[in-house]
């Protein structure tokens, strides 16, 4: 009976462990694309969890565990760089929830890197990043045309319902990176919904137009968090600001305006004893000399008055 109970207990623990491991949905629709000689772009469909990790190595997971992994990602795509030339790599994606529980590995995808020569030099959309519910950032492979009147047209819609679309009310190029374009949307994105974007028209710095529907389709989703950097306020350098209450150094002489400002006294201010002008002697020798002169002056006055009497 005890053996039967132990067997039941072990089976229950194994079942619970298996359940906890596979309770999180596994990422699907994983795709890999060679975007440069040694750079691979990995994309997948979003699921209702917060983070993802891409695992990869030169051998399949069936032969050897993946040796490399990306940082935690909160969007459904990333580009892996620095891979070896002429090498076949295998890729798989895991999902993680807010308790850091992991899903199973997704379906494995593989791709062969090139000899190091870029095989895709066309002007295209490289990635989509959600900044917040109403703004997304597009990164292109080329620098964009920065003229105000340039044509910029997009189609954004739910992946499974192309009639449910979003409009773009404003576009602006990132001031630090002219390959990035920020789109302001007319409605907020819904959480955990796959959206698809097609760049219909946009020009790079050489005034080349993107190939719509070929090099401009991306899938993205919004996880409810803001990835917007807080840099709207201008930073002021106060390292050279002089504290007017601090004392001047020996080699720094105040200007005449500073002296006037420092010496200005309010009418209603009462001077302390230390602040009142003091014209009395400040040394013992000066005091003795004045004392002697006072005696001599008093003696002369006495003699003068005595003779007069």
Helices and strands as residue ranges (DSSP letters): H 2-21, E 31-34, E 40-43, E 51-57, E 68-69, E 77-80, E 88-96, E 109-112, E 125-132, E 135-140, E 153-158, E 161-166, E 168-173, E 180-185, E 195-201, E 217-220, H 256-263, H 284-308
